[in-house]
Amino acid sequence: MAKVIFMTQSNGAIAVEGNGGSLMELAVANGVSGIDGDCGGVCSCATCHVYVAPEDFEKVGAADEIESDMLELDDNVTEYSRLCCQIEVSDVIDGMTFVVAN
């Protein structure tokens, strides 16, 4: 079971937990503001943009080419940007905080 925190632009910190699926699915299921997941998790919309803390970025790794292309469509991209539909919920992300970009 992974427990993570989403820091949203409007509602502050939201703690959620899950044991599978994508981080985007977990966020949508828990009503995290700013995570829409319009494409259903197939990496084609960039409505689940999050920032990963620099100290945790190695745990989730860099975006692949398709994800990087989608992130280029967002004006708020940083070197720590990821689409949370591409991050699996697992023990690897347990305890991490993700900042919602929008």
Backbone as JSON Lines, residues from 0, in Angstrom:
{"i":0,"aa":"M","n":[0.85,-1.17,0.0],"ca":[0.0,0.0,0.0],"c":[0.9,1.24,0.0]}
{"i":1,"aa":"A","n":[0.69,2.11,-0.96],"ca":[1.45,3.36,-1.04],"c":[0.59,4.51,-0.55]}
{"i":2,"aa":"K","n":[1.17,5.33,0.29],"ca":[0.51,6.54,0.77],"c":[1.28,7.72,0.19]}
{"i":3,"aa":"V","n":[0.57,8.62,-0.5],"ca":[1.2,9.79,-1.1],"c":[0.39,11.04,-0.76]}
{"i":4,"aa":"I","n":[1.01,12.18,-0.96],"ca":[0.34,13.45,-0.73],"c":[0.35,14.24,-2.03]}
{"i":5,"aa":"F","n":[-0.8,14.78,-2.39],"ca":[-0.9,15.71,-3.5],"c":[-1.04,17.11,-2.92]}
{"i":6,"aa":"M","n":[-0.19,18.02,-3.38],"ca":[-0.31,19.43,-3.01],"c":[-1.01,20.12,-4.18]}
{"i":7,"aa":"T","n":[-2.24,20.57,-3.96],"ca":[-3.01,21.18,-5.03],"c":[-2.9,22.69,-4.99]}
{"i":8,"aa":"Q","n":[-3.26,23.33,-6.08],"ca":[-3.23,24.78,-6.16],"c":[-4.37,25.41,-5.36]}
{"i":9,"aa":"S","n":[-5.46,24.67,-5.13],"ca":[-6.61,25.26,-4.46],"c":[-6.97,24.66,-3.11]}
{"i":10,"aa":"N","n":[-6.73,23.38,-2.92],"ca":[-7.19,22.71,-1.7],"c":[-6.09,22.35,-0.72]}
{"i":11,"aa":"G","n":[-4.85,22.67,-1.02],"ca":[-3.76,22.31,-0.13],"c":[-3.39,20.85,-0.24]}
{"i":12,"aa":"A","n":[-3.0,20.24,0.87],"ca":[-2.51,18.87,0.88],"c":[-3.66,17.87,0.97]}
{"i":13,"aa":"I","n":[-3.57,16.84,0.11],"ca":[-4.55,15.75,0.14],"c":[-3.77,14.44,0.22]}
{"i":14,"aa":"A","n":[-3.95,13.72,1.31],"ca":[-3.28,12.43,1.49],"c":[-4.19,11.33,0.95]}
{"i":15,"aa":"V","n":[-3.61,10.45,0.14],"ca":[-4.37,9.33,-0.43],"c":[-3.52,8.07,-0.35]}
{"i":16,"aa":"E","n":[-4.16,6.94,-0.5],"ca":[-3.41,5.68,-0.52],"c":[-4.03,4.71,-1.5]}
{"i":17,"aa":"G","n":[-3.18,3.87,-2.06],"ca":[-3.64,2.88,-3.02],"c":[-2.62,1.77,-3.15]}
{"i":18,"aa":"N","n":[-3.0,0.72,-3.87],"ca":[-2.09,-0.41,-4.01],"c":[-1.95,-0.91,-5.45]}
{"i":19,"aa":"G","n":[-2.3,-0.07,-6.4],"ca":[-2.13,-0.46,-7.79],"c":[-2.67,0.59,-8.72]}
{"i":20,"aa":"G","n":[-2.45,0.39,-10.0],"ca":[-2.91,1.34,-11.0],"c":[-1.94,2.5,-11.13]}
{"i":21,"aa":"S","n":[-2.41,3.55,-11.78],"ca":[-1.56,4.72,-11.97],"c":[-1.85,5.77,-10.9]}
{"i":22,"aa":"L","n":[-0.91,6.65,-10.73],"ca":[-1.07,7.76,-9.79],"c":[-2.22,8.66,-10.22]}
{"i":23,"aa":"M","n":[-2.43,8.81,-11.53],"ca":[-3.55,9.61,-12.04],"c":[-4.87,8.98,-11.64]}
{"i":24,"aa":"E","n":[-5.0,7.67,-11.77],"ca":[-6.24,6.99,-11.39],"c":[-6.52,7.19,-9.9]}
{"i":25,"aa":"L","n":[-5.49,7.11,-9.09],"ca":[-5.63,7.32,-7.65],"c":[-6.09,8.74,-7.36]}
{"i":26,"aa":"A","n":[-5.51,9.71,-8.05],"ca":[-5.89,11.11,-7.85],"c":[-7.33,11.37,-8.26]}
{"i":27,"aa":"V","n":[-7.73,10.87,-9.42],"ca":[-9.1,11.07,-9.9],"c":[-10.09,10.4,-8.96]}
{"i":28,"aa":"A","n":[-9.8,9.19,-8.52],"ca":[-10.69,8.47,-7.61],"c":[-10.89,9.19,-6.29]}
{"i":29,"aa":"N","n":[-9.9,10.02,-5.92],"ca":[-9.98,10.75,-4.65],"c":[-10.29,12.22,-4.83]}
{"i":30,"aa":"G","n":[-10.68,12.62,-6.04],"ca":[-11.12,13.99,-6.29],"c":[-10.05,15.04,-6.13]}
{"i":31,"aa":"V","n":[-8.82,14.72,-6.48],"ca":[-7.72,15.68,-6.35],"c":[-7.9,16.78,-7.4]}
{"i":32,"aa":"S","n":[-8.07,17.99,-6.94],"ca":[-8.27,19.14,-7.81],"c":[-7.04,19.39,-8.69]}
{"i":33,"aa":"G","n":[-7.29,19.58,-10.0],"ca":[-6.2,19.85,-10.93],"c":[-5.71,18.62,-11.67]}
{"i":34,"aa":"I","n":[-6.16,17.44,-11.28],"ca":[-5.83,16.21,-12.0],"c":[-7.12,15.74,-12.68]}
{"i":35,"aa":"D","n":[-7.18,15.96,-14.01],"ca":[-8.39,15.61,-14.75],"c":[-8.31,14.24,-15.39]}
{"i":36,"aa":"G","n":[-7.16,13.89,-15.94],"ca":[-7.02,12.59,-16.6],"c":[-7.98,12.42,-17.76]}
{"i":37,"aa":"D","n":[-8.12,13.47,-18.57],"ca":[-9.09,13.46,-19.66],"c":[-8.91,12.31,-20.65]}
{"i":38,"aa":"C","n":[-7.68,11.87,-20.87],"ca":[-7.43,10.8,-21.85],"c":[-7.57,9.41,-21.24]}
{"i":39,"aa":"G","n":[-7.84,9.33,-19.95],"ca":[-8.0,8.03,-19.32],"c":[-6.69,7.32,-19.0]}
{"i":40,"aa":"G","n":[-5.59,8.04,-19.12],"ca":[-4.31,7.46,-18.74],"c":[-3.47,6.92,-19.87]}
{"i":41,"aa":"V","n":[-3.76,7.33,-21.1],"ca":[-2.99,6.83,-22.24],"c":[-1.95,7.84,-22.73]}
{"i":42,"aa":"C","n":[-1.62,8.8,-21.9],"ca":[-0.54,9.75,-22.19],"c":[-0.8,10.55,-23.45]}
{"i":43,"aa":"S","n":[-2.02,11.11,-23.55],"ca":[-2.32,11.9,-24.74],"c":[-3.02,13.22,-24.45]}
{"i":44,"aa":"C","n":[-2.94,13.71,-23.2],"ca":[-3.62,14.98,-22.93],"c":[-2.88,15.93,-21.99]}
{"i":45,"aa":"A","n":[-2.02,15.45,-21.15],"ca":[-1.25,16.27,-20.19],"c":[-2.12,16.96,-19.14]}
{"i":46,"aa":"T","n":[-3.31,16.4,-18.84],"ca":[-4.16,16.99,-17.79],"c":[-3.9,16.36,-16.43]}
{"i":47,"aa":"C","n":[-2.76,15.69,-16.29],"ca":[-2.4,15.09,-15.0],"c":[-0.95,15.46,-14.66]}
{"i":48,"aa":"H","n":[-0.56,16.65,-15.04],"ca":[0.8,17.14,-14.85],"c":[1.08,17.38,-13.37]}
{"i":49,"aa":"V","n":[2.16,16.79,-12.89],"ca":[2.61,17.0,-11.51],"c":[4.1,17.29,-11.49]}
{"i":50,"aa":"Y","n":[4.54,17.87,-10.38],"ca":[5.97,18.06,-10.14],"c":[6.4,17.08,-9.06]}
{"i":51,"aa":"V","n":[7.51,16.44,-9.31],"ca":[8.1,15.5,-8.35],"c":[9.22,16.23,-7.63]}
{"i":52,"aa":"A","n":[9.31,16.04,-6.33],"ca":[10.39,16.67,-5.55],"c":[11.74,16.22,-6.1]}
{"i":53,"aa":"P","n":[12.69,17.14,-6.21],"ca":[14.01,16.78,-6.75],"c":[14.64,15.57,-6.08]}
{"i":54,"aa":"E","n":[14.49,15.46,-4.77],"ca":[15.1,14.34,-4.04],"c":[14.41,13.01,-4.32]}
{"i":55,"aa":"D","n":[13.2,13.05,-4.89],"ca":[12.46,11.83,-5.2],"c":[12.44,11.5,-6.69]}
{"i":56,"aa":"F","n":[12.96,12.39,-7.52],"ca":[12.83,12.23,-8.96],"c":[13.45,10.93,-9.47]}
{"i":57,"aa":"E","n":[14.55,10.53,-8.91],"ca":[15.21,9.29,-9.33],"c":[14.32,8.07,-9.11]}
{"i":58,"aa":"K","n":[13.48,8.12,-8.09],"ca":[12.59,6.99,-7.79],"c":[11.59,6.74,-8.91]}
{"i":59,"aa":"V","n":[11.07,7.81,-9.51],"ca":[10.08,7.64,-10.58],"c":[10.72,7.7,-11.95]}
{"i":60,"aa":"G","n":[11.9,8.27,-12.05],"ca":[12.62,8.33,-13.32],"c":[12.1,9.43,-14.24]}
{"i":61,"aa":"A","n":[12.85,9.65,-15.27],"ca":[12.51,10.69,-16.25],"c":[11.41,10.2,-17.18]}
{"i":62,"aa":"A","n":[10.73,11.14,-17.79],"ca":[9.68,10.83,-18.76],"c":[10.29,10.21,-20.01]}
{"i":63,"aa":"D","n":[9.55,9.28,-20.61],"ca":[10.0,8.74,-21.89],"c":[9.66,9.73,-23.01]}
{"i":64,"aa":"E","n":[9.97,9.39,-24.24],"ca":[9.81,10.33,-25.35],"c":[8.35,10.76,-25.56]}
{"i":65,"aa":"I","n":[7.42,9.83,-25.5],"ca":[6.01,10.16,-25.71],"c":[5.52,11.1,-24.62]}
{"i":66,"aa":"E","n":[5.85,10.79,-23.38],"ca":[5.45,11.64,-22.25],"c":[6.1,13.02,-22.36]}
{"i":67,"aa":"S","n":[7.36,13.07,-22.73],"ca":[8.05,14.35,-22.91],"c":[7.37,15.2,-23.97]}
{"i":68,"aa":"D","n":[6.95,14.57,-25.06],"ca":[6.24,15.29,-26.12],"c":[4.94,15.9,-25.6]}
{"i":69,"aa":"M","n":[4.21,15.15,-24.77],"ca":[2.97,15.68,-24.2],"c":[3.24,16.82,-23.22]}
{"i":70,"aa":"L","n":[4.29,16.68,-22.43],"ca":[4.63,17.73,-21.47],"c":[4.99,19.03,-22.16]}
{"i":71,"aa":"E","n":[5.53,18.96,-23.38],"ca":[5.88,20.17,-24.11],"c":[4.66,21.04,-24.41]}
{"i":72,"aa":"L","n":[3.46,20.47,-24.35],"ca":[2.24,21.22,-24.61],"c":[1.83,22.08,-23.41]}
{"i":73,"aa":"D","n":[2.43,21.85,-22.27],"ca":[2.08,22.59,-21.04],"c":[3.09,23.71,-20.83]}
{"i":74,"aa":"D","n":[2.59,24.89,-20.51],"ca":[3.45,26.06,-20.3],"c":[4.25,26.01,-19.0]}
{"i":75,"aa":"N","n":[3.88,25.16,-18.07],"ca":[4.48,25.16,-16.74],"c":[5.44,24.01,-16.5]}
{"i":76,"aa":"V","n":[6.06,23.5,-17.55],"ca":[6.94,22.34,-17.43],"c":[8.28,22.74,-16.8]}
{"i":77,"aa":"T","n":[8.76,21.86,-15.91],"ca":[10.09,22.02,-15.32],"c":[10.85,20.72,-15.52]}
{"i":78,"aa":"E","n":[12.08,20.69,-15.08],"ca":[12.86,19.46,-15.18],"c":[12.33,18.35,-14.28]}
{"i":79,"aa":"Y","n":[11.42,18.7,-13.37],"ca":[10.85,17.72,-12.44],"c":[9.39,17.41,-12.76]}
{"i":80,"aa":"S","n":[8.96,17.73,-13.97],"ca":[7.59,17.46,-14.41],"c":[7.42,16.01,-14.83]}
{"i":81,"aa":"R","n":[6.26,15.48,-14.5],"ca":[5.85,14.16,-14.97],"c":[4.34,14.18,-15.17]}
{"i":82,"aa":"L","n":[3.85,13.29,-16.0],"ca":[2.41,13.04,-16.1],"c":[2.13,11.88,-15.17]}
{"i":83,"aa":"C","n":[1.23,12.1,-14.22],"ca":[1.05,11.06,-13.21],"c":[0.33,9.83,-13.73]}
{"i":84,"aa":"C","n":[-0.21,9.89,-14.96],"ca":[-0.76,8.67,-15.55],"c":[0.34,7.68,-15.91]}
{"i":85,"aa":"Q","n":[1.58,8.15,-15.92],"ca":[2.72,7.3,-16.28],"c":[3.51,6.85,-15.05]}
{"i":86,"aa":"I","n":[3.01,7.15,-13.86],"ca":[3.66,6.74,-12.62],"c":[2.8,5.68,-11.95]}
{"i":87,"aa":"E","n":[3.37,4.51,-11.76],"ca":[2.64,3.41,-11.13],"c":[2.57,3.59,-9.62]}
{"i":88,"aa":"V","n":[1.43,3.24,-9.06],"ca":[1.28,3.23,-7.6],"c":[1.93,1.96,-7.09]}
{"i":89,"aa":"S","n":[2.98,2.12,-6.3],"ca":[3.71,0.99,-5.74],"c":[4.46,1.46,-4.5]}
{"i":90,"aa":"D","n":[5.14,0.54,-3.86],"ca":[5.93,0.89,-2.68],"c":[7.03,1.91,-3.0]}
{"i":91,"aa":"V","n":[7.43,1.99,-4.26],"ca":[8.48,2.93,-4.67],"c":[8.08,4.37,-4.37]}
{"i":92,"aa":"I","n":[6.8,4.69,-4.53],"ca":[6.36,6.08,-4.32],"c":[5.78,6.33,-2.93]}
{"i":93,"aa":"D","n":[5.78,5.32,-2.09],"ca":[5.24,5.46,-0.74],"c":[5.93,6.61,-0.01]}
{"i":94,"aa":"G","n":[5.12,7.52,0.53],"ca":[5.63,8.65,1.3],"c":[5.99,9.88,0.46]}
{"i":95,"aa":"M","n":[5.85,9.79,-0.85],"ca":[6.24,10.93,-1.7],"c":[5.12,11.97,-1.75]}
{"i":96,"aa":"T","n":[5.54,13.2,-2.07],"ca":[4.62,14.31,-2.28],"c":[4.71,14.74,-3.73]}
{"i":97,"aa":"F","n":[3.55,14.94,-4.35],"ca":[3.46,15.39,-5.73],"c":[2.71,16.71,-5.75]}
{"i":98,"aa":"V","n":[3.29,17.71,-6.4],"ca":[2.66,19.02,-6.51],"c":[1.9,19.07,-7.83]}
{"i":99,"aa":"V","n":[0.61,19.34,-7.76],"ca":[-0.24,19.42,-8.95],"c":[0.1,20.72,-9.67]}
{"i":100,"aa":"A","n":[0.42,20.6,-10.95],"ca":[0.87,21.76,-11.72],"c":[-0.24,22.75,-12.06]}
{"i":101,"aa":"N","n":[-1.45,22.27,-12.23],"ca":[-2.55,23.16,-12.65],"c":[-3.62,23.28,-11.59]}
